Every structure is written in structure tokens, then in C-alpha cells.
């Protein structure tokens, strides 16, 4: 999707979002209008149904006044006549319990039939139920009969021995909504047709407007492509400018003309400088007195990835990697200005973002009056050499499985920690950690899963300590932790408990939902209480660890409490 978008011209990139927004806006308006129209039609249908139900109630009221309501046949005749009305699907009269108790059960059609009947009788409120069946849509309305001393001029309480405000019954009428839904669908079709026509009209209008706006940009593109094909500024023809045009595109065209004229004037000197550097295997970059790049040779492009056009007029700091602080660069520039040269190693960043190391020599060129007019830097890529040195160092000092310090680096870190503790007079602690039951899992599940478990153990232990602490793997299932500069003895207890707790939690492997358990036996030795040197601390921590195993495993033991 991203690559497809990048292949589009700017006109399409402008037109597509506009058309999408217009489509969304028109669709929203369409939906809103249809919802409003549908609401109006349904409100009208509800009013019609309510009026019809009201007519049924009035008819029943007249039957009560003339005494015919007590005749079931008369009631049934009245209901059948009302049902014959146009668009009426069903008419029912509903008797409540209090009317049945006084006047009898009534006709089967007059009984409470469904939840809607019950809801209207209990709530004493008119209710509506819309059935949007695509073939036979209907609207059902149920209106309650509320007993009153003045119900439309009639005192209901004269005949009905009930409380005022109670429900004597209800009128249910179901009307046919087929014509109403046809009107809705007809209106919706007209709206869709109108939206399509309007969308097409807006599409052609916006396309024409965008084409007019981007015309200068296309001229700029054509001019740049012409210079690119020629490979020289000699083919540069200034873009025609309308001085009245002060928008961003006009400013862009003026800026392009100014930039191109400047490049044309400097092309002769650039050719001379370029010819000097062609055969040099080392990268060479020349900057002006303000340290803005004037020229580079092909080796510079090969090493950094930047072409001359990309860096001309820019400060070389755009290649800074962030590996050196400001003091490093201040010291370098002080030597260049004061002594006229500087030589050393720098980590820089290529155009693609990759870091590389270079051995660089920088000199300052001065006018006869002593003022600087050029800086020249010559450098070579020594990344491969540095990487080999770092790989050798890493292989010598780190465990390849867990990326933790190995035994060699652990010894060095412990020596440094003891020296620091001696200087600061702050104690340090050494943990010796041996996994319980690791051999069983390694033999049962295989060495591959054993390695996965060791990596997870390393991660869990590392999550329990500070950045200043050291976690190392001595080999097999043996790990160590160095806690320097301890201001509080409770730190040791907290870290030890945390490690024991985390390593006692189950371990899971890919495609295996079974949780496997190991635990840790930890021996703790403290400097200077238990020992004053590296060898003594290691020996004390090792003995404490074996004491933890003998006491039942899954625990930590201080050397001072181990009985050794």
C-alpha cells in the first residue's frame, strides 16, 4: 500500500484524500437525511396508529353508553369492522383482570396475549412495536383504557367498580407499513443518485483546480530533470516567474532559481576540486571557514553514502553518531584551531543510519594573514577492524548463550567492586546461584530447551538487580550476582528473596503448555565481614550455596549463618 502511494503523482495524492473526504461527508449527509426522513415517516405512522387506536377506544366508549358492549357478538362485529379499514392488519380489545372479575372472561381475542400487552397495562402508557420485515412491514400500537370519573365525558366508575387511574383494558391495532417503507426506499434511491451525480461533479471540479495549482511544480520538475539529463548546470534555464505570485509555490520557484544560479557559478571550481580527489582511496571532505561542506571526493560517497549534492553547504555534524559528547568535539576543535591539525578516531553515521568508525586527520588551511579559509579532513573506514577487535573482546568476556559476563569478566568486575568498596567504605555482597533440578529438565526435554531455560533464568535474575550490579554466568547452571555500594543491608535480603521467588515460578516452552519448575540455591558472602579479597569472597559464597542446598534448596543462606 505504501509503495503504491509513493508511485502516484502529486495531483493524485491531493485529489484522492479530497475525494475520500467528500465521499465521507456526502455519505454522512445521506445517512443523516435518510434517518431524518425515516424518523418523520415513522412518527407519522405512529400518529396514524394512535388516532386509529383512539377511534377504537371512542367506539368502545359509545358501546358502553348504549349498553351494547356487554354483548360479545356486538363487540366482535365492531372489531371486525375496524379491521376492514384500509391498511389495518389487526385490531384487538384487551380485558384486564379487574374487568374479567366483574364482567366475565370475555372473548378469547380479548385476553392478554404477549409481553407488549402486559407492558402497556402495567405502565399505563401507549407503546409501539415496529416490524421491519422487508415483505410485510407493520407497526403495532397498544393504547391503555384508564378508568376515570371523566373519561371523554363518561364516568367509567359508574359501571366499573375499580379505582380511578387503574387500567380497564387496552386497544391494540396493527397497521400495514408497506407503502411507508416503499416511500423510504424510493427516497433513498433518489438520494443515492443525487450523491453519485454530485460526487462526479465535485471530482471533475477539484481535478481541474488541482491541475491549475500544481502546474508551476510540474515546470520545476521538468527543469530539474533537464539539468539531471545534461549532468551540468550549463543547461539551466530560470523558471518564468510572476512577481505577483507570492504563495509557497512562487517562493519555491524563486528559491530554485537562486540556488541553481549559485550552483552554476561554483561549478568551475567544483570540477577542479573533484579532479584532485578522484584517485584517492581515502575519503576527503573540504569545508569553508564556517565549516560548511564545499566538496567531497568519490571515496567520501562510497564510505558515507552521501553525495556531494546532499552535503554541499551543510555542516559535517549531520554525520555525527551521538557516540561522542560535546567535550570530545570541543577538545578536537581546540587542537585544530590552536595547532592547525588533529588526528584520531571518530564514530560517525552513514546516510542510511549505520554507524562506522573512521581514522581521520583534519588540517586547517589559512590565508597569509592567518585567517582560516578551508578545513580539509581525510579519513578511512576502520569499522571492520574495530568490529573484529570488539568481537574478540566480547568472545573473551561474555557468555554467548545468555550475553551475560563470563567467568573472566566476572573476576575483573569483582576485583573492581572490591577496590571501590575499599575506597568508599561501603560493603558489597556476592551471590553464588546454582539451579536446583536443572539437570532433570535438561536431560528430559533436551539441551535446546535447557538453553532456553538458562536464557530465561538470566533474564529473570537481571530483572531483580540494579544497573550498577553485575549478573554473570560462570558455566552450566551456575550464576553470580555482584551488589556493590550497599547503603542498607536490607537490599541484600530484598534482592535474594526476589531472585528465589522469580526462579521458583514455572517455566514454559514453545508448543508446550506444561509449566516446569526449577529453583535456586543461593550462597551470600559479604565484604568485608566474610572475606577481604576476591578468592576469599568466592570461596565463602560457594560454601554458603552448598549450605543452601543441604538445607533443602530453593533458599538463600548467608555465609555467616552457614556454620562454615
DALIN-V15103 format. One record per run of one state. SS is the DSSP state (A for helix, B for strand, O for the rest). FROM is the first residue (numbers start at 1). TO is the last residue. Records with the same first field share a line. If there is no record, write none. Layout:
# DALIN-V15103
SS=FROM-TO  FROM-TO
This chain:
# DALIN-V15103
O=1-1  7-9  67-67  71-71  84-87  96-96  104-107  111-114  124-126  132-137  147-150  152-153  155-155  159-166  177-177  231-232  236-247  278-282  288-291  297-297  305-307  312-314  321-325  340-340  350-354  367-371  382-382  399-404  406-406  425-426  437-437  446-446  463-469  476-477  487-489  505-506  510-511  517-518  528-533  551-554  562-564
A=2-6  10-66  68-70  72-83  97-103  108-110  115-123  156-158  178-230  233-235  248-277  298-304  308-311  316-319  326-339  383-397  407-424  438-445  447-462  490-504  534-550  559-561
B=88-95  127-131  138-146  151-151  154-154  167-176  283-287  292-296  315-315  320-320  341-349  355-366  372-381  398-398  405-405  427-436  470-475  478-486  507-509  512-516  519-527  555-558
